[in-house]
Amino acid sequence: MKYLLLLLLLAAFFFFLGVKRSRPREPGARSKPASPAQPQAMLRCAECGMHLPADEALPGKGGVFCSTGHRNSFEAREGQG
C-alpha cells in the first residue's frame, strides 16, 4: 500500500512539473512565432566613414552623418572652401 501511495505522489509531481513547463511565459507567446527584424540599408557617414543604419543617420548638406558634431564640422569645413 505504501508503494502505491509513493507511486501516486511521484506521478502527481511529474504531472504538475510537466504542466508548469508547458505553459507559455507570455500570453499568446505560442500562438504566433516571433518575426525576425527586417533588414535595413546601411549608410556611410560623410565625415568619418562609419556605417550606420538608415534610421539612425542624420541628414545634412553633403550627405548623411553619424552625429551632429560630424555634421557641423563637415558643413563648416565645406562652407569655408
N, C-alpha and C positions, 0 to 999 in steps of 0.2 A: 504494500500500500504506500509506503514512504517513497518507493522508487517511482510510482505513478505520479505522486504529488511533485516530486523533483522534476520529472519529465514535463509535466504541465507547466511548472514555473519557468523552465528553460524555454519551452515553446512560446510562452507568452512574452518572455523577454526578447527573444529573437523576432517575434512578430511585431512588437512595438518598435524595435530598433529598425526594422525594415520599413515600417510605415513612416517613421520620422525621416529617414533618408530619402524616401520617395516624394516627399512634399517639396514643391518649388519654394525657393527662398523669397521670391518676389511674386506678387500676384500677376499672373499672365506670363511668367518667365518661360514656361514650357510651351505655351500656345503659339508663340511666334519666335523664330530664330533672330538673333541679332544681325543686323545688316552691316557689312563692312563699310568703313569710311570711303567716301568717294574720292578718287584721286583728283588733284588739282594742279594747275600749272605752277611751275617754279620760275620765279623771275630773278634777274640779276641786278643787284644794287649798282647804280651808275657810278657811285663813289668808290666803294671798296671791293666790289665784285662778288660779295657774298650772295648765295642763292637763298631765297625765302619764298614761302607760299604766297600766292597772288592775293589772298585775303588779308595778309599782314603787310603788304607792300604799301609804301606811301607815295602817291603820285607827286610829281613836281616837274619843273621846266627842265627838259633834257633826259627824262626817264623816270624810273621808279627807284625808291631808296629804302634802306632798312631802318633808318631812324631820322628824326627831324634834324639832328645835328649834321648828318651827312647831306641831307637835302639843302640845308642852309649853307654849308661850306661849299658845296658844288655850285649852287646858284650864285654865291658871292664871287667865286673864282671865275665862273663863266661870264658874269656881268662885267668884270674888270677887263677882260681880254677881248 
